[in-house]
Amino acid sequence: MEHLAFERATVSPDGIAELTRREREVLGLVATGCSNDEICQRLWISAKTLEHHMHRIYLKLGLAPSRSVHRRVVAARRWAAHEAIA
């Protein structure tokens, strides 16, 4: 069922434009190498809330679960590429 949600998601070329301000904050911290605990402490959010943000980020970036691709790394690289262009 979740796989279908990934297929239906509309994404921009890099997906970053689809993210909310908070999702961009989270992804920016991920891209700088922060751990989940560090992100939760810096943003004053729970681990469950962070999980929700990461799920939404992956969905909007079109990153379905995969055994061969580490979605967190791909998302961070897209963020870094987007920031280099911006």
C-alpha positions, 0 to 999 in steps of 0.5 A: 500500500505504501509503495502505491503512495510513492508511485502517485507522488508528484515530484519536481525535478529534484523534489526539494520544491515540494518540501515544507519549511520544516521538512527543509530544516530537517533535511538541512540538518540531515545533510550536515550529518546530524544524527536523529537525536541531534535533530530532535534536540535542535528542533525540539521535536520527538523521535516520532515527529522526526520519523514523520518528517523523514517519511514525508521527505522521502515521499516528496523526493520520490525515494521508495524503500530500497535494500540497495539505496540508502534514502537518507544519503540520497536525500542529503545529496539532493539537498546539497546539490539544490543548495549549491545551485540556489 
